[in-house]
Amino acid sequence: MQTIRKAALGAAALVLSAGPTVAQSIDEQVNALFSSSTGWFVSLIFSPFPGTSFPWIVAWLVVAATIFTVYFGVIQFRAFGHAISLVKGDYSDPNDAGEVSHFQALATALSGTVGLGNIAGVAVAVGIGGPGATFWMILAGLMGMASKFTECTLGVKYRNEYADGTVSGGPMYYITKGFAERGVPGGKILAVLFAIFCILGALGGGNMFQANQAHQQIAGIVGDYPGWITGIIFAGVVFAVIIGGLQSIASVTEKVVPFMGILYVLAALVIILMNVDKVGWAFGQIFEGAFTGLGIAGGFVGALIQGFKRAAFSNEAGVGSAAIAHSAVRTKEPITEGVVSLLEPFIDTVVICTMTALVIIITQQLVIDPATGNYLVENGSIVTASGASGVGLTSAAFGSAFSWFPYVLAIAVILFAFSTMISWSYYGLKAWTYLFGEGKSKEIVFKVIFCIFVVIGAAANLGPVIDFSDAAIFAMAVVNIIGLYVLMPVVKREMISYMERLKSGEIRKFKSH
């Protein structure tokens, strides 16, 4: 462990002390090495079905979401009102085991999922799949609520509670314990695989990618400067938060997440209200595009693929990551946390992603051919008014209303990146302690490694490393959903018992005296 730590510190020092040219060549070497050794894994996870451009991993997530929606009798709509009561704390008993409140658990998990995917990813989906992609994105988001419900219920049911009041939970625990309880072999192997993928995903997509994008946003406003400066500032702030453990992370996320979510949604609402006459037309474009494609490459199937893909990549329903944060909630009823977690894909995909899509459509960033009424397509994506794509397209859409809006967007991106990092540091940490055992010193080792990767992520330009870590995050979903299929009867029993006791009045609103 000591040697790993020394090597990582040495590598970071090397990157920092080297000039830009040396850093550039290190980047290139790392990229070449990585793409040659891990390219097969990335292709395997994201490969499409033969003869289509539909990635099998997206189908894996959407099919699971559909099965859980049917199996639990559209729980996402039946329990929606109860979820809001739980988040408000109506049923919270402060004496229950756990580390954080329902609201804090929701905020921590949301901060891991609400992020650049909602800003840049949606722009990419709409830019390729047209406005119709929004319809399929909302549908996949609504169905993903059932996947979240399943995994977060199991997270609480099979968590480990320790004498000092801390909790460890998540797919690695429910797969190990749940499989053993049901006499199903292979639980331990799957759990270890999940933990490995989770650490890789936390260091890459949940960390380096965030630092990299935040640096690009800041550099876009203040002018170019070395990335390691951003990296060191971010690493310092992240370390200050994560060293205090989950309660410290939760107390930050419960303030940052509502703030950044409201800031972003308000900015979007201002633009929508300024163009209120175009709202009906925009929804018309979304519905028409969902079934015809409005002349985009790939037609309606192109819109469907982009929408499903964005929802899956954005809300992580089925990936298992959120179950780690939700496991630490103060409750003795596992089902309550499943119900609370329903709100997550709703807020992330149905509300925030839809806002982004509406702003892009309403401000007419996508160029329409006046002769046909269809979108102009070049090289497989729609021509945009500003010529931008990704974050640039969203920024141009916001900037079309007020010239200073891109600054608000930059603040949102920086907050999104920061909150995603602190949540993923916790996910990675729990996977780390599952593999190497609990203990303060083991936790510190991981937290130091995590912060070194923040600096490397901001300073380096590591395309294949990010691709690999994205693939690792979706590999978590392969393992997790196998676990959910095996354990969904356990969730159903819990759900029926809880709903009956709620109906009979045995479970009452808790009033603190």
Secondary structure, DSSP 8 states (H G I E B T S, - for coil): -HHHHHHHHHHHHHHHHS-HHHHHHHHHHHHHHHHHHHHHHHHHHH-B-TTSS-BHHHHHHHHHHHHHHHHTTSHHHHTHHHHHHHHHTTT--TTSSSSB-HHHHHHHHHHHHSSHIIIIIHHHHHHHH-THHHHHHHHHHHHHHHHHHHHHHHHHHT-EE-TTS-EE-SHHHHHHHHHHHHT-TTHHHHHHHHHHHHHHHHHIIIIIHHHHHHHHHHHHHH----HHHHHHHHHHHHHHHHTTHHHHHHHHHHHHHHHHHHHHHHHHHHHHHHTGGGHHHHHHHHHHHHHH-TT-TTHHHHHHHHHHHHHHHHH-TTTSHHHHHHTTBS-S-HHHHHHHHTHHHIIIIIIIIHHHHHHHHHTT-B-B-TTTSSB-EETTEE-BTTS--THHHHHHHHHTT-TTHHHHHHHHHHHHHHHHHHHHHHHHHHHHHHHH---HHHHHHHHHHHHHHHHHHHH---HHHHHHHHHHHHHHHHHHHHHHHHHHHHHHHHHHHHHHHHHHTSS------
